[in-house]
Amino acid sequence: MKRILLPAAGLALAMAVLPVHAKGDPEKGKALFYTCTGCHGIADYKNAYPSYRVPKVGGQNEQYLIAALTAYRNGDRKHPTMKAQAESFSDQEIADIAAYLASLKPATSN
């Protein structure tokens, strides 16, 4: 019995300390995402330097988007433009953007 309770207690504790994300508002996220469409809204868009294809992010998993934008904001993911963009967003705004993008159909290219 103790063998079962100890792992279960550990799992419950781990779940309790996970960050709680705000519920995103897709309509607010759509307005916030407007400035991002110059790169992420163009099919097969490639950055000038260094040359790489910019991903279309519509249809991505909401929690993944929250984690990615938060990591850019905190400097855990390295990309100067994305860091600058993400630094301007609050947790709620990141949740709003993620909710909007997750509500879209996935991109067929990229």
C-alpha positions in Angstrom: 0.0 0.0 0.0 2.8 2.4 0.9 4.4 1.7 -2.5 1.3 3.1 -4.3 0.7 6.1 -2.0 4.2 7.5 -2.2 4.3 7.9 -6.0 0.7 9.1 -6.0 1.5 11.7 -3.4 4.6 12.8 -5.4 2.5 13.2 -8.6 -0.2 15.2 -6.7 2.5 17.5 -5.3 4.0 18.0 -8.7 0.7 18.8 -10.3 0.0 21.3 -7.5 3.1 23.4 -8.2 2.6 23.5 -12.0 2.0 27.1 -13.2 -1.6 28.0 -13.7 -2.3 29.8 -17.0 -4.9 32.4 -17.5 -7.8 31.5 -19.8 -7.2 33.2 -23.1 -9.6 35.4 -25.0 -9.3 34.6 -28.8 -10.8 37.9 -29.8 -8.3 39.9 -27.8 -5.6 37.6 -29.1 -6.6 38.3 -32.7 -6.0 42.0 -32.1 -2.7 41.4 -30.4 -1.5 39.0 -33.1 -2.0 41.6 -35.8 1.6 42.8 -35.6 2.9 39.2 -35.9 1.2 38.5 -39.2 4.0 40.3 -41.1 6.2 37.2 -40.5 3.9 34.4 -39.3 1.0 35.1 -41.6 2.7 34.9 -45.0 2.9 31.5 -46.7 6.4 30.3 -47.3 7.9 33.5 -45.8 11.7 33.3 -45.4 13.6 35.6 -43.1 16.3 37.6 -44.9 19.2 36.8 -42.6 19.8 34.2 -41.5 17.7 32.6 -44.1 15.1 30.3 -42.7 11.4 29.6 -43.2 9.2 31.4 -40.6 6.6 29.0 -39.2 2.9 29.7 -39.6 1.6 29.2 -36.0 -2.1 29.0 -36.6 -3.6 25.8 -35.3 -0.7 25.1 -32.8 -1.5 23.6 -29.4 -2.5 26.4 -27.0 -0.3 25.3 -24.1 2.7 24.9 -26.4 2.2 28.5 -27.7 2.0 29.8 -24.1 5.2 27.9 -23.2 7.0 29.1 -26.3 6.1 32.8 -26.0 6.8 32.8 -22.2 10.2 31.2 -23.0 11.0 33.9 -25.6 10.0 36.6 -23.1 12.1 35.1 -20.3 15.1 34.6 -22.6 15.0 30.8 -22.4 14.4 30.6 -26.1 16.9 32.6 -28.2 15.6 34.8 -31.0 16.1 38.6 -30.7 12.9 39.6 -32.6 10.7 37.1 -30.8 12.2 38.1 -27.4 11.5 41.8 -28.2 7.9 41.0 -29.2 7.2 38.6 -26.3 8.7 41.0 -23.7 5.8 43.4 -24.4 3.2 40.9 -23.5 1.7 40.1 -20.1 0.8 36.5 -19.1 -2.8 37.3 -20.0 -1.9 38.7 -23.4 0.2 35.6 -24.1 -2.8 33.4 -23.1 -5.1 35.5 -25.4 -2.7 35.1 -28.4 -2.4 31.4 -27.8 -6.2 31.0 -27.6 -6.6 32.8 -30.9 -3.9 30.9 -32.7 -5.1 27.6 -31.3 -8.6 28.3 -32.7 -7.3 28.6 -36.3 -7.0 25.7 -38.7 -3.4 24.4 -39.0 -1.3 25.7 -41.8 -1.0 23.5 -44.8 2.5 24.7 -45.7 5.6 25.2 -43.5 
